[in-house]
């Protein structure tokens, strides 16, 4: 049985355009410009899928021809990128939900312990909000778990994670600790190596986005 089928909260979003963009992300020879463009495309697609069921209400409008009922989104949406790599997903998410409030949480991976160290946090009011965490790589799950434990989730309407690539180890750990979380990803990769990096992966997303290789 595949890992995808055993983690009930995991949604692998598939689309030909996403598959093409993912190939460009994985290619070590892609330029920074190509990498950023591919991240934005995938972020849009993940955001579109993750927000599919947000609530709407009927409102009366006038078309050029007649009066009719139309839908208006009523959900309060909060997007929280995990710095720094999560910033690469933010513009794509806001392309789909431009009214979303935005918070930030900064986590730096300790290369010796593989554990995250928090250095910044600024989160809007989450009461009744639909919360979307943005982090392109779900590897060990340490950063996502640290973010979820730092953010008050008691009164959120829903909580989701958008990641471009997930490892089975990280997806399983996050789903077990936060069963209310839904994970949206473009790819579930094979495994982690002994340094906690995803295989086959795409390297360090933050470095490739910021050209700090």
Secondary structure, DSSP 8 states (H G I E B T S, - for coil): --HHHH-TTEEE---HHHHHHHHHHH-TT--HHHHHHHHHHHHHHHHHHHTTT--EEEEEEE-SS-EEEEEEE---EEEEEEETTTHHHHHHHHHH-TT-EEEEEEEEE-TTT--EEEEEEE----TT-EEEEE-SEESSSHHHHHHHHHS--TT-SEEEEEEEEEEHHHHHHHHHH-TTEEEEEEEEESEE-TTS-EES--S-HHHHHHT--
